[in-house]
């Protein structure tokens, strides 16, 4: 799923850019720029991979299951996770039971 060759190219390119900046800029600014590059580049890479995992469904989740993983859990596979209250046996979505207010629940797929 992850393209390791592309990741290594991206990693070594950021290393080369940060070394180049350290050679050009004075000490504290070069070090700050290098650290910023090593923090920002993996975040951009992770964002790109997560957008690719969502699939071609545009913005948001394309599967309808609420997870945002495209075809990993199946395309259009229903409403997602529902819960059953263990106190009053009511099916619902969300945190607390709307009928009795209890937080004790189990997942119902």
C-alpha positions as CSV (number, residue, x, y, z in Angstrom):
1,X,0.0,0.0,0.0
2,X,2.8,2.4,0.8
3,X,5.3,3.0,-2.0
4,X,8.6,2.7,-0.2
5,X,10.7,3.7,-3.2
6,X,8.8,7.0,-3.5
7,X,9.0,7.5,0.3
8,X,12.8,7.0,0.3
9,X,13.2,9.5,-2.7
10,X,11.0,12.0,-0.8
11,X,13.1,11.4,2.4
12,X,16.5,11.8,0.7
13,X,15.3,14.9,-1.2
14,X,14.3,16.5,2.1
15,X,17.7,15.5,3.5
16,X,19.5,17.1,0.6
17,X,17.4,20.3,0.8
18,X,18.0,20.6,4.5
19,X,21.8,20.1,4.2
20,X,21.8,22.7,1.4
21,X,20.0,25.1,3.6
22,X,22.4,24.5,6.4
23,X,25.3,25.3,4.1
24,X,23.7,28.5,2.8
25,X,22.1,29.9,6.0
26,X,23.9,30.9,9.2
27,X,23.8,28.4,12.1
28,X,20.6,29.0,14.0
29,X,18.5,29.7,10.9
30,X,19.9,26.7,9.0
31,X,19.2,24.4,11.8
32,X,15.7,25.8,12.3
33,X,14.9,25.4,8.6
34,X,16.3,21.8,8.5
35,X,14.1,20.9,11.5
36,X,11.1,22.5,9.9
37,X,11.7,20.6,6.7
38,X,12.0,17.3,8.6
39,X,8.7,18.0,10.4
40,X,6.7,19.4,7.5
41,X,7.7,17.0,4.7
42,X,6.5,13.8,6.4
43,X,3.2,15.6,7.3
44,X,2.7,16.5,3.6
45,X,3.6,13.0,2.6
46,X,1.2,11.5,5.1
47,X,-1.6,13.8,4.0
48,X,-1.0,12.8,0.3
49,X,-1.2,9.1,1.2
50,X,-4.3,9.5,3.3
51,X,-6.0,11.4,0.4
52,X,-5.0,8.5,-1.9
53,X,-6.5,6.0,0.6
54,X,-9.8,7.8,0.6
55,X,-10.2,6.8,-3.1
56,X,-11.7,8.8,-5.9
57,X,-14.9,9.8,-4.0
58,X,-14.0,13.5,-3.8
59,X,-13.7,15.1,-0.4
60,X,-14.7,13.2,2.7
61,X,-15.3,9.4,2.9
62,X,-16.4,7.7,-0.2
63,X,-17.6,4.4,1.4
64,X,-20.5,5.7,3.5
65,X,-19.2,3.9,6.5
66,X,-17.7,7.0,8.1
67,X,-14.2,5.7,8.2
68,X,-12.9,7.4,5.1
69,X,-11.0,4.4,3.7
70,X,-12.7,4.1,0.3
71,X,-12.9,0.4,-0.7
72,X,-11.1,-1.0,2.4
73,X,-14.4,-1.6,4.2
74,X,-16.5,-1.9,1.1
75,X,-18.2,0.7,-1.1
76,X,-21.5,2.0,0.2
77,X,-21.8,-0.7,2.8
78,X,-24.7,0.7,4.9
79,X,-24.7,3.2,7.8
80,X,-21.6,2.3,9.7
81,X,-21.4,1.3,13.4
82,X,-24.5,1.4,15.5
83,X,-24.7,0.7,19.2
84,X,-27.0,-1.2,21.4
85,X,-27.7,0.1,24.9
86,X,-27.1,-2.6,27.5
87,X,-29.5,-1.1,29.9
88,X,-32.6,-0.7,27.7
89,X,-31.6,-2.6,24.6
90,X,-32.2,0.4,22.3
91,X,-30.2,0.7,19.0
92,X,-28.7,4.1,18.3
93,X,-25.7,6.0,16.8
94,X,-23.4,8.1,18.9
95,X,-22.3,8.4,22.5
96,X,-25.1,8.2,25.0
97,X,-28.4,6.3,24.7
98,X,-31.1,8.8,23.7
99,X,-33.8,6.8,25.5
100,X,-32.3,6.2,29.0
101,X,-29.1,8.3,28.9
102,X,-26.8,5.4,29.7
103,X,-23.3,5.2,28.4
104,X,-23.0,1.5,28.6
105,X,-23.2,0.1,25.1
106,X,-21.9,-2.5,22.7
107,X,-21.2,-2.2,19.0
108,X,-23.7,-3.7,16.6
109,X,-22.4,-4.1,13.0
